[in-house]
Amino acid sequence: MAGRKRRADKAALAAQIKAMNYDFDLFVIGGGSAGVRCARIAAGHGARVAVAEERFWGGTCVNVGCVPKKLMVQAAEYGMWAEDAAAFGWTGMQKGTHDWAAFAAHRDAEVHRLSAIDGKLLIAAGCRIFDARATFIDAHTLDIGGERVTAEKIVIATGGQATRLDIPGAELGMISDGLFTLAQLPARVAIIGGGYIALEFACLLQGLGAQVEVFHRATLPLTGFDQDIREALPDAMKAQGIVLNPGIMPTRIAAAEGELLMTLTSGFMHEFDAVFFCTGRKPNTEGLGLAAAGVKANDRGAVIVDDEHATSQPHIFAIGDVIDRLNLTPMATAVGHALADTLFGRNPRHASYLNVPTAVFTSPPIGTVGLTEEQAAKGGPVDVYLTRFNTMRHSITKREGRRTIMKLVVDQATQRILGAHMLGEDAAEIMQGIGIAVAMGATKQDFDRTIGIHPSSAEEFVTLRTRTRVVGVQQAAE
């Protein structure tokens, strides 16, 4: 017994001495949501941590993603509220003209404030920060803007970057980042893509006064979302004046007398003042030197990891959008925290990729958690509860295209809620609470005995009593 303890103590001491031969216990490449959280928590556990960020602290979400986008969504909503005010007895309120420059100044100031916070938090936690690009020299050595450092463990958290279509003149169009550098609102805007970024941009730009057209390959937008939601959103967007062009994509963009002339697969040409490519993102690994470190990536450049987020090198890990698994900021943050606890906190754990709630900030917004009806039906009989209604607000305003849809997908055998989906105002706020219930394994009966808050849209989730349909029976019988 004593011999085993001495051997264990010697092994621990050897490991400690080995670790001290490195400059850092942990080096994190990337100062976005995943990297910052992982670094802060690891430092809190006593690790010697450094972080390198070459562009901006806070990553895409804070600087050219979630945060400035949500502020622009809110800016667009004020115009709609001004139009609705007369129905509630307010006189003299008109939509007017939006002051793009004034708003952009306030938006950018808030983004700058939030971006600066991440750097301050890292320093306060005891991390060393590098405002520089990091590249691998070998599996334990990095070049940080010309300075060579070593680390026992390394985390790759470099995120992703927006892409353009491979068509002639694509360089004339902007990627999503460009929205936040525009000096003024373009009058006529083309949005290329049918994902959540494309649809959010379309709604907010239309709401701020542009005339927007959307072009996407599929018959319906939002591939992968629940079918009822996918079918309802286009009607809501058309009611706002947005022109949707399903099944039509650009083949060429050319500059012509201050305009952009876009040739389409339909054979027609349209003129626009701005074109946005919202056609997907790719992992940001180009030039990182993965091969020098022996780290493998797939054909798209996404770092390949196992269930522990370890790469082909067991001491190098990858988290966040760079692994292209579930590209959501809160997911990246949760994984970063769990990895730090596992590596340095003596608390091995995982952040679950199941039942992750998310939102699409279109107008109206979408909130969703769990399985779609189509996904759930593959596992056997599923009860579907669906309701469509006008909220009190829009029963008064008579505004078209603001009809709310709420849906529960329920496993027939266990009555467990497998999925919840909503299109309507406050969907994101409501779905956060519903997400807790779904993650805990709540049943339809749990929802039924919960008292609703009246009058609210949220209460509909706990008052659905009439089953709309049953799906998945045939699959179960087979």
C-alpha positions as CSV (number, residue, x, y, z in Angstrom):
1,M,0.0,0.0,0.0
2,A,2.8,2.4,1.0
3,G,4.7,1.5,-2.1
4,R,1.8,2.3,-4.4
5,K,1.3,5.7,-2.7
6,R,5.0,6.5,-3.1
7,R,4.8,5.6,-6.8
8,A,1.7,7.7,-7.2
9,D,3.3,10.7,-5.5
10,K,6.4,10.4,-7.7
11,A,4.2,10.2,-10.8
12,A,2.3,13.3,-9.7
13,L,5.6,15.1,-9.0
14,A,7.0,14.1,-12.4
15,A,3.8,15.4,-14.1
16,Q,4.1,18.7,-12.2
17,I,7.7,19.1,-13.1
18,K,6.9,18.4,-16.8
19,A,4.1,21.0,-16.8
20,M,6.4,23.6,-15.3
21,N,8.8,23.2,-18.3
22,Y,6.1,24.8,-20.4
23,D,5.4,28.6,-20.4
24,F,1.7,27.9,-19.7
25,D,-0.5,25.1,-18.5
26,L,-3.1,26.2,-21.1
27,F,-3.0,28.3,-24.2
28,V,-6.3,29.3,-25.8
29,I,-6.3,30.4,-29.4
30,G,-9.3,32.6,-29.9
31,G,-10.9,35.3,-27.7
32,G,-14.5,34.6,-28.6
33,S,-17.2,33.2,-26.3
34,A,-15.8,29.6,-26.1
35,G,-12.2,30.7,-25.6
36,V,-12.8,33.4,-23.1
37,R,-15.0,31.2,-20.9
38,C,-12.6,28.3,-21.0
39,A,-9.6,30.5,-20.2
40,R,-11.3,32.3,-17.3
41,I,-12.5,29.1,-15.7
42,A,-9.2,27.4,-16.1
43,A,-7.4,30.3,-14.5
44,G,-9.9,30.2,-11.7
45,H,-8.8,26.6,-11.1
46,G,-5.2,27.8,-10.7
47,A,-3.9,27.1,-14.2
48,R,-1.4,29.3,-15.9
49,V,-3.4,30.5,-18.8
50,A,-2.8,32.7,-21.9
51,V,-5.2,33.7,-24.7
52,A,-4.4,35.1,-28.2
53,E,-7.0,37.0,-30.3
54,E,-6.0,38.5,-33.6
55,R,-9.2,40.5,-34.5
56,F,-11.4,41.5,-31.6
57,W,-12.2,40.3,-28.1
58,G,-15.6,38.7,-27.8
59,G,-15.5,37.1,-31.2
60,T,-18.2,37.2,-33.8
61,C,-21.1,37.3,-31.4
62,V,-20.2,40.5,-29.6
63,N,-18.7,42.4,-32.6
64,V,-20.3,41.3,-35.9
65,G,-23.0,38.9,-34.8
66,C,-25.6,38.4,-32.1
67,V,-25.2,41.6,-30.2
68,P,-25.2,44.3,-32.9
69,K,-27.7,42.3,-34.9
70,K,-30.2,42.2,-32.0
71,L,-29.8,45.9,-31.5
72,M,-30.7,46.5,-35.1
73,V,-33.7,44.2,-34.8
74,Q,-34.8,46.3,-31.9
75,A,-34.3,49.5,-33.9
76,A,-36.5,48.1,-36.7
77,E,-39.2,47.2,-34.2
78,Y,-39.6,50.8,-33.0
79,G,-40.9,51.8,-36.5
80,M,-43.5,49.1,-36.3
81,W,-44.6,50.2,-32.8
82,A,-44.9,53.7,-34.0
83,E,-47.2,52.6,-36.8
84,D,-49.3,50.5,-34.3
85,A,-49.6,53.3,-31.8
86,A,-52.7,54.9,-33.3
87,A,-54.7,51.7,-32.7
88,F,-54.0,52.2,-29.0
89,G,-55.1,55.8,-28.9
90,W,-51.7,57.5,-29.4
91,T,-51.9,60.5,-31.8
92,G,-49.1,62.3,-33.5
93,M,-46.8,59.3,-33.5
94,Q,-45.5,58.5,-37.0
95,K,-42.8,56.1,-38.2
96,G,-40.8,58.8,-39.8
97,T,-37.2,58.4,-41.2
98,H,-34.7,56.3,-39.4
99,D,-31.4,58.1,-38.6
100,W,-28.9,55.3,-39.5
101,A,-25.8,57.2,-38.5
102,A,-27.1,58.2,-35.1
103,F,-28.2,54.6,-34.3
104,A,-24.9,53.2,-35.6
105,A,-22.9,55.4,-33.3
106,H,-24.9,54.1,-30.2
107,R,-24.7,50.5,-31.5
108,D,-21.0,50.6,-32.0
109,A,-20.4,52.2,-28.6
110,E,-22.2,49.4,-27.0
111,V,-20.3,46.8,-29.0
112,H,-17.0,48.4,-28.0
113,R,-18.0,48.4,-24.4
114,L,-18.9,44.7,-24.4
115,S,-15.8,43.7,-26.4
116,A,-13.6,45.5,-23.9
117,I,-15.2,43.6,-21.0
118,D,-13.9,40.2,-22.2
119,G,-10.3,41.4,-22.2
120,K,-10.7,42.9,-18.7
121,L,-12.3,39.8,-17.3
122,L,-9.4,37.7,-18.6
123,I,-6.8,40.0,-17.1
124,A,-8.7,40.0,-13.8
125,A,-8.7,36.2,-13.8
126,G,-4.9,36.2,-14.1
127,C,-4.7,35.3,-17.8
128,R,-2.0,36.7,-20.1
129,I,-3.6,38.1,-23.2
130,F,-2.0,38.5,-26.6
131,D,-3.5,40.9,-29.3
132,A,-1.9,38.8,-32.0
133,R,-2.4,35.9,-34.4
134,A,-1.4,32.5,-33.0
135,T,-0.1,29.7,-35.3
136,F,1.3,26.2,-34.5
137,I,5.0,25.5,-34.8
138,D,4.6,22.1,-33.3
139,A,2.3,20.2,-31.0
140,H,3.3,22.2,-27.9
141,T,4.7,25.4,-29.4
142,L,3.0,28.5,-30.9
143,D,4.1,31.6,-32.7
144,I,2.3,34.5,-31.3
145,G,3.0,37.5,-33.4
146,G,6.6,36.6,-33.6
147,E,7.0,35.5,-30.0
148,R,7.4,31.8,-29.4
149,V,5.6,30.2,-26.4
150,T,4.9,26.7,-25.2
151,A,1.9,25.2,-23.5
152,E,1.1,21.8,-21.9
153,K,-2.4,22.0,-23.2
154,I,-3.9,24.0,-26.1
155,V,-7.5,24.8,-27.0
156,I,-8.4,25.9,-30.5
157,A,-11.4,28.3,-30.3
158,T,-11.0,30.3,-33.5
159,G,-14.7,30.3,-34.5
160,G,-15.9,30.6,-38.1
161,Q,-16.1,33.1,-40.9
162,A,-18.7,34.0,-43.4
163,T,-18.5,32.8,-47.0
164,R,-19.5,34.0,-50.5
165,L,-20.9,32.0,-53.4
166,D,-18.3,31.0,-56.0
167,I,-19.8,33.1,-58.8
168,P,-18.3,35.9,-61.0
169,G,-18.4,39.3,-59.3
170,A,-19.0,37.8,-55.8
171,E,-16.4,40.2,-54.4
172,L,-18.9,43.0,-55.1
173,G,-21.3,41.6,-52.5
174,M,-20.8,41.8,-48.8
175,I,-20.7,39.0,-46.2
176,S,-22.7,39.4,-43.0
177,D,-19.9,41.4,-41.3
178,G,-20.4,44.2,-43.8
179,L,-23.8,45.1,-42.3
180,F,-22.1,46.6,-39.3
181,T,-19.8,48.9,-41.3
182,L,-22.4,50.4,-43.7
183,A,-22.3,54.2,-43.5
184,Q,-25.9,54.5,-44.6
185,L,-28.9,52.3,-45.3
186,P,-29.0,50.9,-48.9
187,A,-32.3,51.6,-50.7
188,R,-32.5,48.2,-52.5
189,V,-31.0,45.1,-50.9
190,A,-30.6,41.5,-52.1
191,I,-30.1,38.9,-49.5
192,I,-28.6,35.6,-50.7
193,G,-29.5,32.6,-48.5
194,G,-32.3,31.0,-46.7
195,G,-30.8,30.4,-43.2
196,Y,-31.4,32.4,-40.0
197,I,-28.9,35.1,-40.7
198,A,-30.3,35.8,-44.1
199,L,-33.9,36.0,-42.8
200,E,-32.9,38.2,-39.8
201,F,-31.1,40.6,-42.0
202,A,-34.0,40.8,-44.4
203,C,-36.5,41.6,-41.7
204,L,-34.3,44.2,-39.9
205,L,-33.3,46.0,-43.1
206,Q,-36.9,46.1,-44.4
207,G,-38.0,47.4,-41.0
208,L,-35.4,50.2,-41.1
209,G,-36.6,51.3,-44.5
210,A,-34.9,49.3,-47.3
211,Q,-36.7,47.3,-50.0
212,V,-35.4,43.8,-49.6
213,E,-35.5,40.7,-51.8
214,V,-34.4,37.3,-50.6
215,F,-33.0,34.6,-52.9
216,H,-32.6,31.0,-51.7
217,R,-32.3,27.5,-53.2
218,A,-34.9,25.5,-51.3
219,T,-38.7,25.9,-51.7
220,L,-38.9,27.0,-48.1
221,P,-36.3,28.8,-45.9
222,L,-34.8,27.6,-42.6
223,T,-33.9,24.1,-43.6
224,G,-33.8,21.9,-40.5
225,F,-36.4,23.8,-38.6
226,D,-39.9,22.5,-37.9
227,Q,-42.1,22.4,-41.1
228,D,-45.0,24.4,-39.7
229,I,-42.7,27.2,-38.7
230,R,-41.0,27.1,-42.1
231,E,-44.3,27.4,-43.9
232,A,-45.6,30.3,-41.7
233,L,-42.6,32.6,-41.7
234,P,-42.7,33.5,-45.5
235,D,-46.2,34.8,-45.1
236,A,-45.1,37.0,-42.2
237,M,-42.2,38.3,-44.2
238,K,-44.3,39.0,-47.3
239,A,-46.8,41.0,-45.2
240,Q,-43.9,43.3,-44.4
241,G,-43.1,43.9,-48.1
242,I,-40.1,41.6,-48.3
243,V,-40.0,39.8,-51.7
244,L,-39.0,36.1,-51.5
245,N,-37.6,34.2,-54.5
246,P,-37.5,30.5,-53.6
247,G,-35.5,28.3,-56.0
248,I,-33.8,31.3,-57.6
249,M,-30.1,32.1,-57.0
250,P,-27.6,34.6,-58.6
251,T,-25.2,33.4,-61.2
252,R,-23.2,36.7,-61.7
253,I,-22.9,40.2,-60.1
254,A,-21.6,43.2,-62.1
255,A,-21.2,46.8,-61.2
256,A,-23.1,49.2,-63.5
257,E,-23.3,53.0,-62.9
258,G,-23.3,52.9,-59.1
259,E,-25.6,49.9,-59.0
260,L,-25.1,46.1,-58.7
261,L,-26.6,44.2,-61.5
262,M,-27.4,40.6,-60.5
263,T,-28.1,37.9,-63.0
264,L,-30.3,35.1,-61.8
265,T,-30.9,31.4,-62.5
266,S,-34.4,32.4,-63.7
267,G,-32.8,34.3,-66.6
268,F,-33.7,37.7,-65.3
269,M,-31.5,40.5,-64.0
270,H,-32.2,42.8,-61.1
271,E,-30.6,46.0,-59.9
272,F,-29.6,46.5,-56.3
273,D,-27.6,48.9,-54.1
274,A,-26.2,46.2,-51.9
275,V,-25.9,42.4,-52.0
276,F,-25.4,40.3,-48.9
277,F,-24.1,36.8,-49.0
278,C,-25.7,34.9,-46.1
279,T,-24.7,31.6,-47.6
280,G,-23.1,29.9,-44.6
281,R,-19.9,30.0,-42.6
282,K,-16.8,27.9,-42.5
283,P,-14.4,27.0,-39.6
284,N,-11.7,29.6,-39.2
285,T,-8.6,27.3,-39.5
286,E,-6.9,28.5,-42.6
287,G,-3.3,29.3,-41.9
288,L,-3.5,28.1,-38.3
289,G,-0.8,25.5,-38.9
290,L,-2.8,22.4,-37.9
291,A,-0.6,20.1,-39.9
292,A,2.5,21.2,-38.0
293,A,0.8,20.2,-34.8
294,G,-0.6,17.0,-36.1
295,V,-4.2,18.1,-35.7
296,K,-6.6,16.7,-38.2
297,A,-9.5,18.6,-39.9
298,N,-12.2,17.5,-42.3
299,D,-12.7,18.7,-45.9
300,R,-14.5,21.9,-44.7
301,G,-11.6,22.8,-42.4
302,A,-13.5,21.9,-39.2
303,V,-11.2,20.4,-36.5
304,I,-12.1,16.8,-35.8
305,V,-12.7,16.1,-32.1
306,D,-13.9,13.2,-30.0
307,D,-16.6,13.3,-27.3
308,E,-14.1,14.9,-24.9
309,H,-13.4,17.6,-27.5
310,A,-9.8,16.3,-27.9
311,T,-8.3,16.4,-31.3
312,S,-6.0,13.8,-32.9
313,Q,-3.4,15.2,-30.5
314,P,-4.8,14.2,-27.0
315,H,-3.4,17.4,-25.3
316,I,-4.9,19.7,-28.0
317,F,-8.7,20.5,-27.8
318,A,-11.1,22.3,-30.0
319,I,-14.4,24.0,-29.1
320,G,-17.0,26.3,-30.5
321,D,-17.8,27.0,-34.2
322,V,-14.4,25.7,-35.3
323,I,-15.6,22.1,-34.9
324,D,-18.8,22.9,-36.8
325,R,-21.1,20.9,-34.5
326,L,-23.8,23.2,-33.1
327,N,-22.8,26.8,-33.9
328,L,-24.5,28.7,-31.1
329,T,-22.8,31.2,-28.7
330,P,-24.3,29.7,-25.5
331,M,-23.3,26.2,-26.6
332,A,-19.7,27.3,-27.2
333,T,-19.7,29.0,-23.8
334,A,-21.0,26.0,-22.0
335,V,-18.5,23.6,-23.7
336,G,-15.7,26.0,-22.8
337,H,-16.7,26.0,-19.2
338,A,-17.1,22.2,-19.0
339,L,-13.7,21.6,-20.7
340,A,-11.9,23.9,-18.2
341,D,-13.6,22.1,-15.3
342,T,-12.6,18.8,-16.7
343,L,-9.0,19.7,-17.4
344,F,-8.2,21.7,-14.3
345,G,-11.1,21.6,-11.9
346,R,-11.1,17.9,-11.0
347,N,-14.7,17.9,-12.1
348,P,-15.0,15.9,-15.4
349,R,-18.2,16.8,-17.2
350,H,-19.8,17.5,-20.5
351,A,-22.1,20.1,-21.9
352,S,-25.0,18.4,-23.6
353,Y,-25.7,19.1,-27.3
354,L,-29.3,17.8,-26.8
355,N,-32.3,19.9,-26.3
356,V,-30.5,23.2,-26.9
357,P,-33.0,26.1,-27.1
358,T,-32.4,28.7,-29.8
359,A,-34.0,31.7,-31.4
360,V,-34.2,33.3,-34.8
361,F,-34.7,37.1,-34.5
362,T,-36.9,37.6,-37.6
363,S,-40.0,39.7,-37.4
364,P,-41.9,38.0,-35.8
365,P,-39.2,35.9,-34.0
366,I,-38.9,32.2,-33.7
367,G,-38.1,30.1,-30.6
368,T,-37.4,26.4,-30.7
369,V,-36.1,23.6,-28.6
370,G,-35.8,19.8,-29.1
371,L,-36.9,17.7,-32.0
372,T,-39.0,18.9,-35.0
373,E,-42.1,16.9,-35.8
374,E,-40.3,15.3,-38.7
375,Q,-37.4,14.2,-36.5
376,A,-39.6,12.9,-33.7
377,A,-41.8,10.9,-36.0
378,K,-38.9,8.7,-37.0
379,G,-38.9,7.2,-33.5
380,G,-42.5,6.1,-33.4
381,P,-46.0,7.6,-32.7
382,V,-46.0,11.3,-31.8
383,D,-48.8,13.5,-30.7
384,V,-48.8,17.0,-32.2
385,Y,-50.5,19.9,-30.5
386,L,-50.7,23.1,-32.6
387,T,-52.4,26.4,-32.2
388,R,-52.5,29.6,-34.4
389,F,-53.9,32.9,-33.1
390,N,-53.7,36.6,-33.1
391,T,-52.3,38.1,-29.9
392,M,-54.2,40.8,-28.1
393,R,-51.8,43.4,-29.5
394,H,-52.5,42.5,-33.1
395,S,-56.2,41.9,-32.7
396,I,-56.2,45.6,-32.0
397,T,-53.7,46.7,-34.7
398,K,-55.1,44.4,-37.4
399,R,-51.5,44.1,-38.7
400,E,-51.2,41.4,-41.3
401,G,-48.5,38.7,-40.9
402,R,-48.2,38.8,-37.1
403,R,-50.1,35.6,-36.4
404,T,-48.6,33.5,-33.6
405,I,-47.9,29.8,-34.0
406,M,-47.2,27.5,-31.0
407,K,-46.5,23.8,-31.2
408,L,-45.7,20.8,-28.9
409,V,-44.3,17.5,-30.2
410,V,-45.1,14.7,-27.7
411,D,-43.9,11.1,-27.5
412,Q,-47.1,9.1,-27.5
413,A,-45.8,6.3,-25.3
414,T,-44.1,8.3,-22.6
415,Q,-45.9,11.6,-23.1
416,R,-42.6,13.3,-22.8
417,I,-42.3,16.7,-24.6
418,L,-39.8,16.0,-27.4
419,G,-40.0,19.5,-29.0
420,A,-41.5,22.9,-28.7
421,H,-41.7,25.5,-31.4
422,M,-43.0,29.0,-31.7
423,L,-43.3,31.8,-34.2
424,G,-44.5,35.0,-32.6
425,E,-43.6,38.0,-30.4
426,D,-41.5,37.2,-27.4
427,A,-40.7,33.7,-28.7
428,A,-37.1,33.8,-27.5
429,E,-38.0,34.9,-24.0
430,I,-40.8,32.3,-23.7
431,M,-38.7,29.5,-25.2
432,Q,-35.9,29.9,-22.6
433,G,-38.3,28.8,-19.9
434,I,-39.8,26.0,-22.0
435,G,-36.2,24.8,-22.7
436,I,-35.7,24.1,-19.0
437,A,-38.8,21.9,-18.9
438,V,-37.8,20.0,-22.1
439,A,-34.3,19.5,-20.9
440,M,-35.6,18.1,-17.6
441,G,-37.8,15.6,-19.4
442,A,-41.2,17.2,-18.7
443,T,-44.3,15.4,-19.9
444,K,-47.5,16.8,-21.5
445,Q,-49.2,16.2,-18.1
446,D,-46.6,18.4,-16.4
447,F,-47.5,21.1,-18.8
448,D,-51.2,20.5,-18.4
449,R,-51.1,20.9,-14.6
450,T,-49.0,24.1,-14.8
451,I,-51.2,27.2,-14.3
452,G,-50.9,29.7,-17.1
453,I,-50.1,33.4,-16.8
454,H,-53.1,35.3,-18.2
455,P,-53.4,37.1,-20.4
456,S,-50.2,36.1,-22.2
457,S,-49.1,34.2,-25.3
458,A,-47.0,32.0,-23.1
459,E,-50.0,30.5,-21.4
460,E,-51.0,28.7,-24.6
461,F,-48.1,26.2,-24.1
462,V,-49.8,25.0,-20.9
463,T,-53.4,25.1,-22.1
464,L,-53.1,23.0,-25.3
465,R,-55.6,20.2,-24.8
466,T,-56.8,19.1,-28.2
467,R,-54.4,16.9,-30.2
468,T,-54.0,18.2,-33.7
469,R,-52.7,15.0,-35.3
470,V,-50.7,11.8,-34.7
471,V,-47.6,11.2,-36.8
472,G,-45.0,8.4,-37.0
473,V,-47.4,5.5,-36.6
474,Q,-46.4,3.9,-39.9
475,Q,-42.7,4.1,-39.0
476,A,-43.3,2.5,-35.6
477,A,-45.3,-0.4,-37.1
478,E,-42.4,-1.1,-39.5
